[in-house]
Amino acid sequence: MTSPTVAGAAATNNNGGHLSEPTDGYGQAPAVGSNDTPRHPPYMPRPDVAGPGVAGLGWVQDVHVHSGPIYLRIVNTLERTINRGGLAPGQRLPSQRALAQQLGVDLTTVTRAFDEARKRGLIEARGPQGSFIAPPKAGFDQAVDLSMNVPPVPDADALAEMLRRGAAAVLARSNAPNLMTYHLGGGNPTDRHAAARWLQPMLGTVDDARLLLTEGAQVALAAILLSQGREGDAILCDRLVYPGLLQAAAALGRRLVAVEGDEHGMCPEALARRARECGARLVYLNPTCQNPTALTVPTTRREALARVLEREDLLAIEDDPYWHLAVTAPIPLATLAPRHVFHVATLSKVISPGLRTAFVQCPGAAHAEAMATALRATRLMGHPLVSALASQLLLDGSAQALLAQVREEARERTRMARYLLAPSLLERADGLHAWCRVPAPWTDATLVRTAQLQGLAIAPSSAFCPPGTPFASGVRLSLGLAADRRQLENALRRIDRLLLSDALPAIDR
């Protein structure tokens, strides 16, 4: 077993800002050797383990061996004991109260630990019968999609109930035939009021005359490009960008020009220089939990970029889908240079893609009218029933409750990534994704193909690169689509082992 001293040193070197003791995270501490490959023992019950019955409290003593939050120590000790075969599927655990008394902790701490263990798939609750060791899930190495940024699904029962209540409220206060007819694009006054309430924590007071609703952020992005330029125009952007921008620019005949950046994001001086060189008027920025690198641009750099926008008379598209999920979310650019920024927010990344609703605060009323014209030319309108449902959930507080669930789960999953991925690999994890370096002799292409053979879908750096722009090999690991934390944990361990392996598969040496 790795000593606490070695484990603590390994944690210190990790750049994720997580707890100081890896053994209190997700699995055992990294092995000591030529690389950072963690020891990940498979589930392998010992033949001498007793069958179903009440589990003893012997395993509890190991909780005191480690440091860190007590609820995580309980969960991780339980997991290690199960993996060693010390607890068998079907065994009933002692009551939460008995465990709390044994450990000398508050009952709520044990309740939190049991809830986390259930989410990891370690135990299952059977009502008044108590909690039992869960059977190992079939297909533990099943295919896992880590290639698409989707928020983790909120509690299914709570989500279903909120949707039922929301739909009932919409139908009760609306004229049903009116929901099935044509509506002007951009949102009605009720929709805009609801959107303004949602945006208030980010932007403060929002002027309805500058606010539009669209069917998702991709529609908003295309409409902005159409309304603010013409074919052949240059659009300034980072060296790695959201793939939707690549697709929209290609379809609309716009040129993407990459601007140099550093560890704090796009460099203001480089932005001004590039704008003068190519005559660009429009710049695309994704400054919070940037897709794909997970970088959040600090406030001082945002202020410097805002000054460049004003001095050079540039317009920026601030694509801001992850603001509500960021561990630290600085003030948006739109509040620093409001007359120069289209601020785009969406429900798709923080609640559900199914709501297909995005909000755009435009630099001015004229920009909003031009964008609305572009929307009518391409989409005419969003579906009134979906828009009404989204507005209802925003106004009655349901959306905020769902957001709290999604945010808690998303932050726990990024925390998992910081624990499970070796410090030499992980660059950042925030929002809904992690960004990892790809060490030689791997390339992002060989890694993607090898991961596919193991049932893992990941997104390589080449998928985010504007045409003609050089890039360093890396991969984005999306954390939200895995069915549960247990499945995500297994997938991250497999990626970690692949990247740290010395033997590159022969598929493309």
C-alpha positions, 0 to 999 in steps of 0.5 A, a space after each residue: 500500500 502506498 504510504 500517506 506521505 507518497 500519496 500526499 506528494 502525488 496529490 500536491 502535484 495534481 493541478 486540479 485543486 482537489 483534496 490532498 489525499 488521493 486515497 480519499 477520492 476515487 480508488 487507491 493512491 497511485 502506484 510508485 514507479 516510472 509512471 502514474 498508473 494507479 492500481 485499480 483492483 478488479 472486483 473479485 470476491 474471495 471464495 471464503 466470504 460468507 453468503 448473504 447475511 448481515 455484514 459486520 463492522 470490521 471494515 469500518 476500522 479502516 475508515 480511520 486510516 485515511 484523512 479527508 472528509 469522513 463521508 468520503 472515507 466511509 464510501 472509499 473504505 466500503 468500496 475497497 472492502 467490496 473490491 477485495 471481496 471482504 463484503 459480498 453482494 446481497 449482504 445487509 449493511 448495519 443500520 446507519 445509526 449503528 455505523 454512526 455510533 461505531 464511528 462516533 460521527 453525526 448520523 447525517 454524515 453516514 446518510 451522506 456516505 450511503 447516498 454517495 455509495 448508492 450513486 456509485 452503484 456500491 449499495 442498494 436501498 430496499 426500504 425498511 429492510 435496509 441497505 445491501 451490497 449491490 451485485 456487480 453490474 453486468 457489462 462493467 466495461 460497457 461502451 461509454 460515450 465521453 465525446 459529447 458534452 451533455 449535462 448529467 441527467 437529474 433525478 429521473 422521478 423528480 424530472 418527470 414530476 416537474 415536467 408533468 407539473 410544468 406541462 399542466 400549468 402551461 395548458 391550464 393558462 394557455 389557449 391550446 390552439 394558440 400553442 399550435 399556430 405561428 409565432 414570431 421568432 425571438 420569444 414573446 413578452 412572457 418568454 423574455 421576462 422568464 429569460 431575464 430572470 434566468 440571466 439576472 445572476 449572470 448579467 444583472 438587469 436585462 433590457 427586453 429590447 436587446 433580448 432574444 430567444 432561440 432554439 438552442 445556442 447553435 441557432 443563435 450562433 448561426 443567426 449572429 453570423 448571418 446578421 453581422 457579416 457576409 460570405 468571406 468575412 474573417 472571424 477571430 477565435 481561439 486555437 481550439 474552439 467549439 465544433 459548432 463554430 467550425 460547422 457554422 463558419 463552413 456552412 456560411 462561408 466565413 473564415 476562422 482566424 486563430 488568435 494567440 493565447 496563453 494560460 489565461 486565454 486569448 491575448 488582448 494584444 494579439 486580438 488587436 493585431 489580428 483584427 487589424 491584419 485581416 479586417 475582422 470585426 467579429 470575435 468568438 469567445 467561450 471564456 468560462 469552462 472553455 470547450 474543449 480546454 475547460 479554461 476559465 478566463 480570469 477577470 483581469 484578462 476579461 477586462 483587458 479583452 473588453 478594452 480591446 473590443 471597445 478600442 478596436 470597435 469589435 463585436 464579440 460572441 460570448 458563448 457562455 453555456 457553462 457559467 452556472 456550472 463553473 467552480 468560479 464564474 467571473 463576471 461575463 464580458 457582456 457586463 464589461 463591454 455591453 455594447 460590444 458583446 452578444 451574450 449567448 446562454 442556453 438551457 441545453 448544457 445546464 438542464 437538458 438539451 430537450 428544452 432547446 432554448 437559448 437566450 441572447 442579449 444583444 449589444 443593442 436594439 438594432 443588433 437584436 432586430 437584425 438577428 431576429 430578421 436572420 432567425 425568421 429567414 432560417 428558422 421562422 420560429 421555435 416550437 411554442 409549446 417547448 418555449 412555453 414549457 421552458 418559460 414555465 419552469 423558469 418562472 415557477 422555480 423548477 429550472 433552478 431546482 433542476 440546475 442545482 441537481 445538475 450542478 452538484 452532479 457535474 461538480 462531483 464528476 469533475 472532482 472524480 476526473 481530478 482524482 482519477 486522471 494522472 497529474 501528468 495527463 490532466 490539464 483541467 476539469 471543469 463544467 462538463 468536461 476534462 482536457 487531457 494531454 496526449 503523451 508520445 508515442 500516442 497521437 489523438 488519432 491513435 488514442 481515439 481508435 484504440 479507445 473505440 476498440 475498448 468501447 470508449 468514445 472520446 473527442 480529439 483535439 483535431 475536432 476543435 481546430 480551425 482549418 490550417 491552425 497547428 495544435 498540440 495533441 489532446 483529448 476532451 473527455 465529456 463527463 455528463 453522458 455516463 449513466 452513473 458515477 460508477 460507469 464514469 469511474 470505470 471509463 476514466 480509469 481505462 483512459 488513464 491506463 491507456 495513456 500511461 501504458 508504455 506499449 502503443 497498440 500496433 494500429 498506427 505506430 
